[in-house]
Amino acid sequence: MNTPNPSAGPGRLKRHLSVFDAVVIGLGSMIGAGIFAALAPAAAAGGSGLLLAMALAVAVAHCNATSSARLAARYPRSGGTYVYGRERLGDFWGYLAGWAFVIGKTASCAAMALTVGSYVWPDQAHAVAFVAVVALTAVNYGGVRKAAWLTRAIVAVVLAVLAAVVAVCLTGTATDAAHWAVGTDAGGHGVLQAAGLLFFAFAGYARIATLGEEVRDPARTIPLAISTALGITMVVYAVVALSVLAVLGPGGLAHSTAPLADAVRAAGVSALAPVVRVGAAVAALGSLLALILGVSRTTLAMARDRHLPHVLAAVHPRFHVPHRAELAVGTVVAVIAATADVRGAIGFSSFGVLVYYAVANASAWTLTREEGRPPRIVPVLGTAGCLVLAFALPSASVLWGAAALAIGAAAYGARRVLARG
Protein backbone atom coordinates (compact mmCIF):
# COMPACT_ATOMS: atom_id res chain seq x y z
CA MET A 1 0.00 0.00 0.00
CA ASN A 2 1.41 3.42 -0.94
CA THR A 3 2.07 5.85 1.85
CA PRO A 4 0.36 9.21 1.34
CA ASN A 5 2.63 11.94 0.09
CA PRO A 6 3.44 14.16 3.06
CA SER A 7 4.40 17.11 0.90
CA ALA A 8 0.83 18.34 1.09
CA GLY A 9 1.49 19.63 4.59
CA PRO A 10 3.90 22.39 5.57
CA GLY A 11 7.33 21.48 6.86
CA ARG A 12 7.29 18.02 5.24
CA LEU A 13 9.53 16.46 2.61
CA LYS A 14 8.32 15.25 -0.78
CA ARG A 15 8.35 11.63 -2.01
CA HIS A 16 10.47 11.81 -5.18
CA LEU A 17 12.65 8.69 -5.03
CA SER A 18 12.08 5.30 -6.66
CA VAL A 19 13.66 1.97 -5.67
CA PHE A 20 16.41 2.55 -8.20
CA ASP A 21 17.12 6.05 -6.86
CA ALA A 22 17.32 4.74 -3.29
CA VAL A 23 19.64 1.89 -4.30
CA VAL A 24 21.93 4.32 -6.13
CA ILE A 25 22.08 6.64 -3.11
CA GLY A 26 23.00 3.65 -0.93
CA LEU A 27 25.66 2.54 -3.41
CA GLY A 28 27.03 6.06 -3.61
CA SER A 29 27.46 5.99 0.16
CA MET A 30 29.29 2.66 0.20
CA ILE A 31 31.00 1.89 -3.12
CA GLY A 32 34.54 3.21 -2.93
CA ALA A 33 34.54 4.53 0.63
CA GLY A 34 36.09 1.44 2.20
CA ILE A 35 38.26 0.51 -0.74
CA PHE A 36 39.93 3.90 -1.00
CA ALA A 37 39.90 5.01 2.65
CA ALA A 38 39.57 2.09 5.09
CA LEU A 39 41.20 -0.91 3.42
CA ALA A 40 44.81 0.01 4.22
CA PRO A 41 44.32 0.83 7.94
CA ALA A 42 42.23 -2.33 8.28
CA ALA A 43 45.07 -4.36 6.76
CA ALA A 44 47.51 -2.74 9.21
CA ALA A 45 45.31 -3.83 12.12
CA GLY A 46 44.26 -7.27 10.86
CA GLY A 47 47.33 -8.45 8.94
CA SER A 48 46.69 -11.75 7.22
CA GLY A 49 43.30 -11.85 8.97
CA LEU A 50 41.99 -9.06 6.73
CA LEU A 51 39.61 -11.32 4.80
CA LEU A 52 38.26 -12.76 8.05
CA ALA A 53 37.77 -9.19 9.32
CA MET A 54 35.86 -8.33 6.16
CA ALA A 55 33.62 -11.36 6.66
CA LEU A 56 32.88 -10.24 10.24
CA ALA A 57 32.11 -6.70 9.08
CA VAL A 58 29.79 -8.09 6.40
CA ALA A 59 27.98 -10.32 8.94
CA VAL A 60 27.37 -7.41 11.33
CA ALA A 61 26.34 -5.15 8.44
CA HIS A 62 23.84 -7.78 7.27
CA CYS A 63 22.22 -7.97 10.72
CA ASN A 64 22.08 -4.19 10.93
CA ALA A 65 20.62 -3.86 7.45
CA THR A 66 17.94 -6.47 8.15
CA SER A 67 16.90 -4.80 11.40
CA SER A 68 16.98 -1.33 9.84
CA ALA A 69 14.92 -2.42 6.83
CA ARG A 70 12.15 -3.90 9.00
CA LEU A 71 12.06 -0.79 11.18
CA ALA A 72 12.16 1.60 8.22
CA ALA A 73 9.17 -0.13 6.64
CA ARG A 74 7.31 0.28 9.94
CA TYR A 75 8.36 3.94 10.49
CA PRO A 76 8.94 5.55 7.05
CA ARG A 77 10.01 8.94 8.38
CA SER A 78 13.21 10.96 8.22
CA GLY A 79 15.61 10.20 11.05
CA GLY A 80 16.36 6.48 10.81
CA THR A 81 17.25 4.89 14.16
CA TYR A 82 16.63 8.17 15.93
CA VAL A 83 12.95 7.54 15.17
CA TYR A 84 13.06 3.77 15.76
CA GLY A 85 14.80 4.03 19.13
CA ARG A 86 12.40 6.69 20.34
CA GLU A 87 9.33 4.72 19.26
CA ARG A 88 10.48 1.31 20.50
CA LEU A 89 12.84 1.96 23.43
CA GLY A 90 12.07 5.44 24.68
CA ASP A 91 13.02 9.04 24.07
CA PHE A 92 16.56 8.83 25.49
CA TRP A 93 17.63 5.88 23.35
CA GLY A 94 16.28 7.51 20.21
CA TYR A 95 18.13 10.68 21.09
CA LEU A 96 21.37 8.79 21.81
CA ALA A 97 21.14 6.99 18.45
CA GLY A 98 20.52 10.25 16.63
CA TRP A 99 23.39 11.96 18.42
CA ALA A 100 25.74 9.04 17.67
CA PHE A 101 24.72 9.14 14.01
CA VAL A 102 25.19 12.88 13.65
CA ILE A 103 28.65 12.96 15.26
CA GLY A 104 29.79 9.74 13.61
CA LYS A 105 28.63 10.63 10.15
CA THR A 106 29.91 14.18 10.42
CA ALA A 107 33.33 12.59 10.94
CA SER A 108 32.63 10.35 7.92
CA CYS A 109 31.90 13.42 5.82
CA ALA A 110 35.23 14.93 6.83
CA ALA A 111 37.06 11.68 6.06
CA MET A 112 35.55 11.50 2.58
CA ALA A 113 36.29 15.15 1.87
CA LEU A 114 39.92 14.63 2.92
CA THR A 115 40.12 11.55 0.71
CA VAL A 116 39.08 13.72 -2.22
CA GLY A 117 41.77 16.23 -1.32
CA SER A 118 44.53 13.65 -0.90
CA TYR A 119 43.90 12.18 -4.36
CA VAL A 120 43.20 15.41 -6.27
CA TRP A 121 45.92 17.65 -4.80
CA PRO A 122 47.85 16.03 -1.92
CA ASP A 123 49.77 19.20 -1.03
CA GLN A 124 46.51 21.14 -0.59
CA ALA A 125 44.28 18.32 0.65
CA HIS A 126 42.51 20.39 3.31
CA ALA A 127 41.73 23.23 0.92
CA VAL A 128 40.33 20.83 -1.68
CA ALA A 129 38.29 19.09 1.01
CA PHE A 130 36.79 22.40 2.08
CA VAL A 131 35.79 23.29 -1.48
CA ALA A 132 34.31 19.83 -2.06
CA VAL A 133 32.07 20.14 1.01
CA VAL A 134 30.83 23.57 -0.05
CA ALA A 135 30.08 22.40 -3.60
CA LEU A 136 28.18 19.25 -2.59
CA THR A 137 26.22 21.08 0.07
CA ALA A 138 25.03 23.37 -2.72
CA VAL A 139 24.02 20.33 -4.82
CA ASN A 140 22.00 18.87 -1.95
CA TYR A 141 20.38 22.25 -1.32
CA GLY A 142 19.01 22.17 -4.86
CA GLY A 143 16.90 19.08 -4.18
CA VAL A 144 17.25 15.36 -3.50
CA ARG A 145 16.42 14.44 -7.12
CA LYS A 146 19.42 16.43 -8.39
CA ALA A 147 21.59 14.70 -5.80
CA ALA A 148 20.28 11.29 -6.93
CA TRP A 149 21.12 12.01 -10.58
CA LEU A 150 24.66 13.11 -9.70
CA THR A 151 25.10 10.01 -7.54
CA ARG A 152 24.11 7.79 -10.50
CA ALA A 153 26.93 9.26 -12.59
CA ILE A 154 29.43 8.90 -9.75
CA VAL A 155 28.53 5.25 -9.09
CA ALA A 156 28.88 4.41 -12.81
CA VAL A 157 32.37 5.95 -12.99
CA VAL A 158 33.58 4.26 -9.81
CA LEU A 159 32.32 0.81 -10.82
CA ALA A 160 34.10 1.14 -14.17
CA VAL A 161 37.39 2.08 -12.45
CA LEU A 162 37.10 -0.77 -9.95
CA ALA A 163 36.39 -3.24 -12.76
CA ALA A 164 39.58 -2.11 -14.51
CA VAL A 165 41.61 -2.52 -11.30
CA VAL A 166 40.27 -6.05 -10.77
CA ALA A 167 41.02 -7.06 -14.35
CA VAL A 168 44.59 -5.74 -14.21
CA CYS A 169 45.38 -7.27 -10.82
CA LEU A 170 43.98 -10.72 -11.55
CA THR A 171 45.65 -11.04 -14.96
CA GLY A 172 49.03 -9.51 -14.11
CA THR A 173 52.29 -11.38 -13.57
CA ALA A 174 52.53 -10.17 -9.95
CA THR A 175 49.39 -12.03 -8.88
CA ASP A 176 50.00 -14.54 -6.07
CA ALA A 177 47.00 -16.49 -4.74
CA ALA A 178 49.05 -17.41 -1.66
CA HIS A 179 48.31 -13.91 -0.36
CA TRP A 180 44.68 -14.98 0.11
CA ALA A 181 45.61 -17.37 2.92
CA VAL A 182 43.96 -16.37 6.19
CA GLY A 183 46.36 -16.17 9.14
CA THR A 184 46.26 -15.06 12.77
CA ASP A 185 49.46 -13.01 13.00
CA ALA A 186 47.53 -9.96 14.28
CA GLY A 187 45.61 -11.93 16.93
CA GLY A 188 41.91 -11.88 17.64
CA HIS A 189 41.86 -8.24 18.78
CA GLY A 190 43.59 -7.12 15.58
CA VAL A 191 41.01 -8.91 13.46
CA LEU A 192 38.15 -7.35 15.44
CA GLN A 193 39.73 -3.91 15.13
CA ALA A 194 40.10 -4.37 11.39
CA ALA A 195 36.45 -5.42 11.17
CA GLY A 196 35.43 -2.29 13.05
CA LEU A 197 37.40 -0.10 10.66
CA LEU A 198 35.99 -1.90 7.62
CA PHE A 199 32.48 -1.42 8.96
CA PHE A 200 32.97 2.24 8.06
CA ALA A 201 32.62 1.11 4.45
CA PHE A 202 29.39 -0.86 4.85
CA ALA A 203 27.30 1.66 6.79
CA GLY A 204 26.02 3.62 3.78
CA TYR A 205 22.65 1.88 3.72
CA ALA A 206 21.71 4.09 6.68
CA ARG A 207 21.26 6.87 4.16
CA ILE A 208 18.40 4.92 2.59
CA ALA A 209 16.60 4.57 5.91
CA THR A 210 17.03 8.26 6.74
CA LEU A 211 15.27 9.11 3.45
CA GLY A 212 12.05 7.46 4.64
CA GLU A 213 10.06 10.62 3.93
CA GLU A 214 11.39 11.03 0.40
CA VAL A 215 10.89 7.60 -1.19
CA ARG A 216 7.75 6.39 -2.89
CA ASP A 217 5.97 3.42 -1.29
CA PRO A 218 8.48 3.26 1.61
CA ALA A 219 7.17 -0.03 3.08
CA ARG A 220 8.35 -1.77 -0.11
CA THR A 221 11.07 0.53 -1.36
CA ILE A 222 13.25 0.85 1.76
CA PRO A 223 13.75 -2.86 2.59
CA LEU A 224 14.33 -3.73 -1.07
CA ALA A 225 16.76 -0.85 -1.63
CA ILE A 226 18.75 -1.60 1.53
CA SER A 227 19.18 -5.31 0.77
CA THR A 228 20.02 -4.65 -2.89
CA ALA A 229 22.58 -1.92 -2.21
CA LEU A 230 24.30 -3.87 0.54
CA GLY A 231 24.39 -7.07 -1.52
CA ILE A 232 26.00 -5.33 -4.49
CA THR A 233 28.53 -3.59 -2.25
CA MET A 234 29.51 -6.84 -0.50
CA VAL A 235 30.29 -8.51 -3.83
CA VAL A 236 32.24 -5.52 -5.17
CA TYR A 237 34.31 -5.11 -2.00
CA ALA A 238 35.14 -8.81 -1.78
CA VAL A 239 36.32 -8.97 -5.40
CA VAL A 240 38.40 -5.78 -5.16
CA ALA A 241 39.97 -6.77 -1.83
CA LEU A 242 40.93 -10.19 -3.19
CA SER A 243 42.42 -8.59 -6.30
CA VAL A 244 44.54 -6.04 -4.42
CA LEU A 245 45.67 -8.63 -1.87
CA ALA A 246 46.77 -10.95 -4.66
CA VAL A 247 49.23 -8.28 -5.85
CA LEU A 248 50.35 -6.41 -2.73
CA GLY A 249 49.84 -8.99 0.00
CA PRO A 250 48.72 -8.02 3.53
CA GLY A 251 52.00 -6.28 4.37
CA GLY A 252 52.17 -4.20 1.22
CA LEU A 253 48.54 -3.23 1.57
CA ALA A 254 49.01 -2.18 5.19
CA HIS A 255 51.80 0.26 4.30
CA SER A 256 50.13 1.74 1.22
CA THR A 257 48.57 5.19 1.22
CA ALA A 258 46.90 4.58 -2.16
CA PRO A 259 46.47 0.79 -2.33
CA LEU A 260 44.57 0.50 -5.60
CA ALA A 261 46.98 2.79 -7.43
CA ASP A 262 49.94 0.88 -5.96
CA ALA A 263 48.33 -2.42 -6.98
CA VAL A 264 48.00 -1.50 -10.65
CA ARG A 265 51.60 -0.25 -10.64
CA ALA A 266 52.77 -3.53 -9.09
CA ALA A 267 50.77 -5.39 -11.73
CA GLY A 268 52.79 -3.60 -14.42
CA VAL A 269 50.14 -1.15 -15.68
CA SER A 270 51.36 2.18 -14.27
CA ALA A 271 49.41 4.09 -16.91
CA LEU A 272 46.21 3.14 -15.12
CA ALA A 273 47.31 4.73 -11.81
CA PRO A 274 46.13 8.28 -12.69
CA VAL A 275 42.74 6.87 -13.69
CA VAL A 276 42.53 5.11 -10.33
CA ARG A 277 43.32 8.37 -8.56
CA VAL A 278 40.46 10.06 -10.40
CA GLY A 279 38.18 7.13 -9.54
CA ALA A 280 39.14 7.43 -5.87
CA ALA A 281 38.29 11.12 -5.83
CA VAL A 282 34.97 10.50 -7.58
CA ALA A 283 34.12 7.66 -5.17
CA ALA A 284 34.81 9.84 -2.16
CA LEU A 285 32.69 12.62 -3.67
CA GLY A 286 29.81 10.16 -4.07
CA SER A 287 30.09 9.07 -0.46
CA LEU A 288 30.33 12.67 0.72
CA LEU A 289 27.25 13.67 -1.28
CA ALA A 290 25.12 10.91 0.24
CA LEU A 291 26.57 11.40 3.73
CA ILE A 292 25.61 15.06 3.85
CA LEU A 293 22.17 14.02 2.63
CA GLY A 294 21.73 11.50 5.47
CA VAL A 295 23.15 13.60 8.31
CA SER A 296 20.94 16.54 7.40
CA ARG A 297 17.81 14.34 7.52
CA THR A 298 18.62 13.06 11.00
CA THR A 299 19.37 16.64 12.06
CA LEU A 300 15.95 17.61 10.70
CA ALA A 301 14.22 14.88 12.72
CA MET A 302 16.03 15.82 15.94
CA ALA A 303 15.32 19.51 15.38
CA ARG A 304 11.61 18.77 14.95
CA ASP A 305 11.66 17.25 18.43
CA ARG A 306 13.78 20.15 19.76
CA HIS A 307 16.75 17.95 20.64
CA LEU A 308 18.62 20.28 18.31
CA PRO A 309 17.77 23.94 17.62
CA HIS A 310 14.24 24.02 16.20
CA VAL A 311 15.28 26.51 13.53
CA LEU A 312 16.96 23.56 11.75
CA ALA A 313 13.57 21.89 11.21
CA ALA A 314 12.64 24.18 8.31
CA VAL A 315 11.90 22.64 4.88
CA HIS A 316 12.46 24.77 1.77
CA PRO A 317 9.08 25.57 0.14
CA ARG A 318 10.43 25.17 -3.41
CA PHE A 319 13.12 22.47 -3.20
CA HIS A 320 11.45 20.42 -0.43
CA VAL A 321 14.74 19.84 1.40
CA PRO A 322 15.77 20.62 5.01
CA HIS A 323 17.84 23.55 3.79
CA ARG A 324 18.87 24.98 7.16
CA ALA A 325 19.94 21.56 8.44
CA GLU A 326 21.94 20.99 5.25
CA LEU A 327 23.68 24.36 5.56
CA ALA A 328 24.49 23.72 9.23
CA VAL A 329 25.87 20.25 8.53
CA GLY A 330 27.86 21.52 5.55
CA THR A 331 29.38 24.31 7.62
CA VAL A 332 30.49 22.00 10.44
CA VAL A 333 31.91 19.42 8.02
CA ALA A 334 33.79 22.09 6.06
CA VAL A 335 35.48 23.32 9.26
CA ILE A 336 36.44 19.78 10.34
CA ALA A 337 37.70 18.90 6.86
CA ALA A 338 40.00 21.90 6.96
CA THR A 339 41.73 20.65 10.12
CA ALA A 340 41.16 16.88 10.69
CA ASP A 341 43.19 13.70 10.10
CA VAL A 342 41.53 11.15 7.80
CA ARG A 343 42.45 7.96 9.67
CA GLY A 344 41.38 9.36 13.03
CA ALA A 345 38.10 10.45 11.47
CA ILE A 346 37.43 6.89 10.23
CA GLY A 347 37.87 5.38 13.71
CA PHE A 348 35.74 8.02 15.40
CA SER A 349 33.05 7.61 12.76
CA SER A 350 32.98 3.82 13.12
CA PHE A 351 32.48 4.08 16.88
CA GLY A 352 29.53 6.44 16.59
CA VAL A 353 27.84 4.48 13.80
CA LEU A 354 28.28 1.13 15.56
CA VAL A 355 26.55 2.56 18.64
CA TYR A 356 23.79 3.85 16.36
CA TYR A 357 23.22 0.38 14.91
CA ALA A 358 23.33 -1.27 18.33
CA VAL A 359 20.26 0.82 19.17
CA ALA A 360 18.68 -0.15 15.83
CA ASN A 361 19.08 -3.85 16.57
CA ALA A 362 17.74 -3.44 20.09
CA SER A 363 14.74 -1.62 18.63
CA ALA A 364 14.14 -4.40 16.09
CA TRP A 365 14.07 -6.95 18.93
CA THR A 366 10.88 -5.30 20.25
CA LEU A 367 8.94 -5.70 16.98
CA THR A 368 6.12 -8.22 17.02
CA ARG A 369 5.59 -10.80 14.31
CA GLU A 370 2.68 -8.76 12.97
CA GLU A 371 4.99 -5.73 12.72
CA GLY A 372 7.48 -7.59 10.53
CA ARG A 373 9.94 -8.71 13.21
CA PRO A 374 13.17 -10.23 11.82
CA PRO A 375 14.32 -13.65 13.09
CA ARG A 376 15.28 -13.22 16.76
CA ILE A 377 18.90 -14.18 16.17
CA VAL A 378 19.41 -11.22 13.83
CA PRO A 379 19.02 -8.34 16.34
CA VAL A 380 20.84 -10.36 19.03
CA LEU A 381 23.90 -10.93 16.86
CA GLY A 382 23.65 -7.41 15.48
CA THR A 383 23.64 -5.74 18.89
CA ALA A 384 26.47 -7.89 20.23
CA GLY A 385 28.52 -7.50 17.05
CA CYS A 386 28.18 -3.71 17.04
CA LEU A 387 29.28 -3.36 20.65
CA VAL A 388 32.21 -5.76 20.31
CA LEU A 389 33.52 -4.05 17.16
CA ALA A 390 33.00 -0.57 18.64
CA PHE A 391 35.15 -1.26 21.69
CA ALA A 392 37.78 -3.13 19.65
CA LEU A 393 38.58 0.05 17.68
CA PRO A 394 41.80 1.98 18.39
CA SER A 395 41.78 3.34 21.96
CA ALA A 396 41.82 6.98 20.83
CA SER A 397 38.68 6.40 18.75
CA VAL A 398 36.93 4.69 21.66
CA LEU A 399 37.88 7.40 24.16
CA TRP A 400 36.90 10.31 21.92
CA GLY A 401 33.73 8.54 20.81
CA ALA A 402 32.68 7.72 24.38
CA ALA A 403 33.40 11.31 25.43
CA ALA A 404 31.24 12.66 22.61
CA LEU A 405 28.38 10.34 23.60
CA ALA A 406 28.73 11.41 27.23
CA ILE A 407 28.51 15.06 26.21
CA GLY A 408 25.37 14.31 24.23
CA ALA A 409 23.81 12.40 27.15
CA ALA A 410 24.64 15.25 29.53
CA ALA A 411 23.02 17.74 27.18
CA TYR A 412 19.90 15.57 27.05
CA GLY A 413 19.76 15.39 30.85
CA ALA A 414 20.25 19.15 31.21
CA ARG A 415 17.45 19.81 28.74
CA ARG A 416 15.10 17.56 30.67
CA VAL A 417 15.91 19.30 33.94
CA LEU A 418 15.36 22.73 32.43
CA ALA A 419 12.07 21.58 30.88
CA ARG A 420 10.78 20.48 34.32
CA GLY A 421 11.86 23.76 35.86
N, C-alpha and C positions, 0 to 999 in steps of 0.2 A: 504494500500500500504506500503510495507517495505521501511524503510529509508536506503539509501546506507550506507554501513559500512565505517565510517570515518577513520578506521585504516590504510587505504591505504596511507594516507598522513602523513607527519611527524608531531610530536607534537600533535597527536590526540589519543583519547582513543579507545578501541576496544569493539564492541558489543558482549558481552559474555552471558548476563543474560536473562533468560526466565521470563515469568509471575510468575511462582512458585518461582524462585530465588528472584525476586523483592518483592514479598509478604513476603517471609521469612525474608529478610533484614528489611522490615518495621516492622514486628512482633518483630524481635530481638531488634529494637529500642524502642518499646513501651511495650511489654509484660514484666511485672516485675518492670519496672522503677518506676511507680507511686505507685504500691502496696507496694514495699519495701522501697521506699525513700520519697514519697510525701503524702501518705495517713495519717500518724500521724500528721504532721504539718497542713494539711488541716482540720483534725478533730478538732485540737486546735483552728483554726480560725473560723470554721463554726459551731461547736457544733452539735446540733441536726439537723442543716440544711445541714449536709454533703451530704446527698443524693440529695438534691436540687442543691447543688454546683456542684456535679458530673454531673447532668443533664445539667446545664448551660455550663460546660466545654465541654461536648459531643456536644451540639448544636453549640457552636462556632467552635469546631474542625471539625464538619461536613461541615459547611460553608467554612472553610479554605481549607478542603480537596477537596471539589467540585471545588472551584475556582482554586486551584493549579493543579488539574487534567486537567481541560480545558486548562490552560496555558501551562502545560507541554506537552500536545499533540500538541500544536501549535508551541512550541519552545523546541524541544527535545535535549537540550544541557546542559552540566554541568553548574551548578550555581544556578538553581532554581529561586527564586524570584529576585535574583540579575539580571538575564537575563530578566525576565518578566518586572520588574520595569523600566529597561533601555529602553526596546523596546516600552513599552506602555506609560510610564509617563515621561521619560527623564533620562538623565545620572545620575543626582544627586540622584533621588529616587531609581534607581537601586543600586547605590553605597551604599546609606543609608541602604537598605534592606540587602545587602551583608555584610556590616559592623555589623549590628545588629545580623545577623545570626552567623557570625564568633565569636563575643564576647559572645553571648548568649550560643551557643553550645559548646564553649570552656569551659564555666562554667559548662555546663551539663556533659561534659567529666570528669571534676574534681569531680563532685558530684557522678557520677557512680563509679569512681575509689575509692573514699573514702567509698562508700557503700560496695564495695568488701572488703576493708581493715577492716571495722568495723565488718563484719560478719566472716571473715577468722581469723583475729588476732587482736582483739580490742585494745590491748596494743601497737601494732605497726601498727596502721591503715594507717598512712601516708607512712611508708616504703612499706607496701604491695601495696598501691595505686600506688606508683612510679613504682614498678616492673610490676604491671599489665599494666600500660600505655606503658612501654617499650616493653613488650611481644606482645601486640596487635598491636602496631605500626609495629613491625616486620612482623606479620601475614598479615596486610594490604599491606605492601611493596611487599610481595610475589605474589600479584595479587588478583583481586576482586573475582575470582572464588573460590580461597582458602578461602577467607573470607566468601563467601556465604555458602560453605560447613560447616565451623565451626559454623556459625550462625544457620544452620538447626539443628545441634546437640544440641546447647544451647536452642533453642526454644522448642525442644522435651522434654528436661529435665525439664525446667521450667513449661511447661504445665502439666506435670505429677505431679510435686510437688504441684502446685496450685489445681489440681483436688483432691489430697489427703487432703489438708487443707479444702477445701469446704465440702468434705464428712464427715470429722471428726467434723467440726463445726456445720453442719446442723443436725447431728444425735446424738450429745452429749447431756448430761443432763443439761448443762449450757445454752442451746439455749433459747433465749427469744425474740419472734417476736415483743414484745412491743418496743424493741430498734430500730425498723425500722420506728417508728413514726417520721414524719418530724415536727420539731419545729422552733421557731424563737428566741431562747434565745441569739444567737450571733448577731442578728440584720442583716439588709440588707447588711451593709458593710462587716460584717464577712463572710456572705455567698459568696459575690463577691470575697473577698480575698481568700477564700478556693477554689473557682472555678479557680482563677488565678494560685494558687499553683498546683492544679490538672491538669491544662492544660499542665504542664511540662511533664505529663505522656502520653499525646495524640499527641505530636508533632512529633513523630518518622516518620510519613509518609513523612516528608520533605526529608528524606534520599532517598526515592524512586525518587522524582522529581530531586534531585541533581545528580542522576545517569543517566540522560537523554541521555548521550553519550555512555552508556555502556549496555543498554538494547536493545534487538531485537524488531523490529517493535514498536517503542516508542509510536506512535499515538494510538495504541491499548493497549499496555502493561502497560503504566504508569497509565492511568485512572483506568483500571481494577485492577491493583495491589494496588493502593491507597485506593480505595473503599473497596476492600476485606480485606486488612490488618486492616484498621480502624474499619470495621464492626466486625471482630473477636475480636479485642482488646476491643471494647465497651462492648460486651457480657461478656468476661472474667472478666473485671474489675467490672462490675455491680454485677456479681455473687459472686466474691471474697469479695467485699466490704460488700454486704449484709450478707455474712457468718460471717465475722469477727465482724461486728456490732452486730449480733445476740448473740455473746458470750461476747464481751467486753463492748458493749455500747459505745456511743459517748465519755463519760468521760474517760473510760479506754483506748480507742483507742488514745485519745489525749495525754495521758501521757505515752504511750508506746514507747520505742525506737526500739523494734522489734515486731511489732503488730501481724504478722502472727505466729511467734513462741510463743508469749504470748497467742494467741487465742487457739492454740492446747493444750497448758498446761492447760488453763482454762477449756477446753473441756474434760480434763482427760486423754489425750494421750501424756504425756510428752516425751515418747520415739520418737515421731515424730519431736520434736523440733530441734535436730541436723540436720535432713534431710532438714527441712525448712531453716536452716541457710545455708546449702550448696546450696539449690535452690536459695536463695537470692543472694549469691555470683555469681552463674552462670548467673542469670538474669541480674545482674549489668554488668557482663563481656560482655554479649550479647549486651546490650545497648551501652557500651563503644566501642565495636568493630564497630558497625554501626555508632556511632556518629563521631568517628575519620574518618571513610570513607566519611561521608557527609561533614564535615567541610573542609577536604582536597580538595574536589571537588569544593566547593565555593571559596576556596583560589586560586585554579588553575584558575578559571574563572576570578577572580579579578586581578590576576597576569598577565593574558593574555592581559588585558586592561590597565595594568600598574597602577592600583589603589593600588596594593601591589607590592613589588619588583619583577621585571620580571623574575628573576632567578628562582622563584617558579613555573613558567609556564612549566617547563620541564616535559616530559613524558618519562618514562623508555623504551628504545627500545626493551627490552625482555619481561618485565612483563606488559607493557602497563598501567602503573599507574602513577599518578603525584607524583613521589617518593620524590622530594624535598619538595613539599607542605606537604606531609604526615610526613616527618621527622621534618619539622618546627612545625607543629601542635602538633605532639607527644612530642616534646621538651617543648613547652609552657605548655601543659597540665600536663606533668610530674612535672614541677616546681610548678604549682598551686596546684596539688594534694598533694605535699609534705608539703604545708603550709595552705591550705584553710579550711573553715568550711562548712560542707555538707549542712546545712539548708540555710545558706546565699547564697551558690552557686545555690540552687534551685530557690530562689526568683529572683536573678540577671538573671539567665538563662531565667526564664519565661518572664521577662520584655523584654529582647532582642528579644525573639522569637515571642512574641505577636506583637511587632512593625514590625517585618519581615512579619508576616501574614497580618497585616493591609495594608501593601504595596501590597501584593499579591491580596487581595480582591479589592483594588482600581484599580489594573491593570486589573483584570477580568472584572470590570465594563466597560472598554473601548472596550472589544471584540464585534465584530458585530455578528449577527446571523449566517452569513456564516462562521465565524471563530469559531463557537462552543460556543457562549456566554451562561453562565448559566442563569437561571431565575434571573431577576433583584434583587429580594429580597435577594438572597443569598449573593452577595458581599456587599450589604448595611448592612445587619445584621452582616456579618462577620467583616467588618471594624469597625462598632460601638462596637461590642462585644469585639474585640481585644483591642481597646483603653480603654474601661471601665474596663476590667479585668486587664490591664497593670497598670493603675493608682490606682487600688484598692489593689495592692500588698503592703506588709509591706513598710513603708516609707524609710527604709534604702535601700531596693531593688530598689525603684523608684529613689531615689537620685543618687545612684551609677550608675544605668542604664542610667539615663538621662545625667549624667556627661560623661559616656563613649560614648554615641551618640554624645554629643557636641564636644568631642575631635575628633571623626571621621569626623564630619561635618567641623570642623576647618581645619583638615588635607586636606580634599577635596578642600576647598576654597584656602588654601595656594598653593596646587599643581596647581590649575587653574591659579592663579596669576603668579606663576613662569613660567608656560607654555607660558603665553602671553608675559612675559618679555624676 
